[in-house]
Amino acid sequence: MLKKALCVATAAAAFAALPAWAHHSHNNYDVATWTTMEGTVTEVHRLVPHSWIYMDVKDAVGQPTLWALEATGSGGLDKVGITISDVRPGDPIKVRCHLLKDGSNGCLLGFVTPMHGDKARGHGIEKDWDGGGGAGFPASGPYAVPPPAAR
């Protein structure tokens, strides 16, 4: 009876952990390629499990196009020293991220450089908005720092 109860408990624990494991998949992003873009922040949402920056990026004809940039959660941002005042709506920023494979306007954020001119809020200082080496990869892994050509 104890053996059966342990098997059921183990199976339940494994089943409960599956959504968390699946949640952190980056399969919908092209994680082999870094893309750099600049735009103006329209919204910043520090949430759990993921934070978001929405920004307008000028398209080929100069029209603003809204992009959704996925970052780590609020706790991950705190862990790497990013504060709520680092990036605000209206701020110009430069980002390095991994584009969505389907070609829609979305990115998995790796790094954000505020270009708002306020040194006290980190103007010109690139920060890791994924909280662990950039775009979901551990700081010691092969994707910890983008290749020099992507910088």
N, C-alpha and C positions, 0 to 999 in steps of 0.2 A: 504494500500500500504506500509506504514511504517512497519507494522507487517511482511509482506511478505519479505521485504528487510532485516529486522533483522534476520529472520529465515534463509534466504539464506546466510547471512554473518556468522552466527553462524555455520551453516553446513560446509561452506567453511573453516572456521578456524579449526574446528574439523578435517576435512579431511586433511588439511595441516599439522596438528600436528601428525597424525598417523605415518608417516615414522620416525619421531624423537623418538616417543615412542617405536616403533618396533625395531629401530636401537640399543637400549640399552638393549635388551634382552640377557641374558646369558644362554638361554636354551640349546645351543649346548655344554656347559661345565658342568662337574660334580662339581657343586659348593658346594656339601656336603663334598667333600674330598680334603684335601690339599696334594700336592705332592712336595717333595723337590728334586732338581737335581742340578748338577754342570756341567759347561761346559765353553767353550771359545767363547766370543762374535765374530761374524763375521761381523755383521752390526747393526747399531742403526739408526732408523728413527723417529725423533720427528715430528709428523704430526697431523693434525686435520682431523677427529675426534679421531683417535687412533694412538698412537705411537707403534713402534714394535722393539723388540730386536730379532735378529736371532743369534742363538748360536749352536756350535757343541757340542754334548753330545756323549760320547763313549757308544756304544751299548754293548750287552752281550759278543761279541767277540773282543771288543776293537777298533772297527772301528768308526770314527766320523760320527754322524748322525745329519743332520740339523733340528733344532726345530725353530718354529715361536712362539714368545711370545707376546701376545697382551697386551698393557698397555693403560692408559688414554692418552688423547691428550696433546699436548705441553703445553697448558695453565694449565691443571691439574697438570702436572709435575712441572711447575713453582710454582704453588700454594703450593706444599708441599716441596719446596726447592731443587728439583733435577735440577742439571745443566747439560749442554751439556758435560762437562768434567768428570762427575761422572763415566760413563761407556763408553769405547771406543772399537773399534774393536781390537782384540788381548787380551783383558782383560779376566782373569778367573773370573767367578761369580758363586754365589750360588743363586737359586731362590726358592720361594714357590709360587705355582700356582695351578690352577684348570685345569685338563686335558680335552681335547676334548672328548666327549662321543663316537665318532666314532673310537677312537683309533689312529687317525693320529697324527703326531708330532706337536702338538700345545697346547698352554696353555693360560689361562687368568691369567695374572700376578697379583700377590698380592704384593710380596716383593722381592727385589733384594739386595744382599749383595756383593759388589765388593771385590774381593780377589787379587787385583793387587799389593798390597804392598805399595801403595802411600797414606800415611796418609792424605796428603793435598787434595786428591780426595776421601776421605771417606773409605779407606780400612777397611773392617771388620764391617762397620756400615750398618745395614739393613735399607732400606728405602721403603716406600709405593709407588709403581709405579702405583697404580690405582687412587691415589689422593683423596681417600675418605674412608679410613678404610681397604683397601685391597680387590682387586678383585671385585670392583663394589658395595660394600655394604657400607651403611652409617656408619660413625664412631661410632654411638650409637647403631647400630643393633646387632643382635645375631651373625653375622659373622664378626664383627669388628676386632676381634683378633682370629687367629686360635686356636683351642684347644691345650693345652700343649703337647699332644702326637704328634702333627704335627710339632712342633717347632724344 
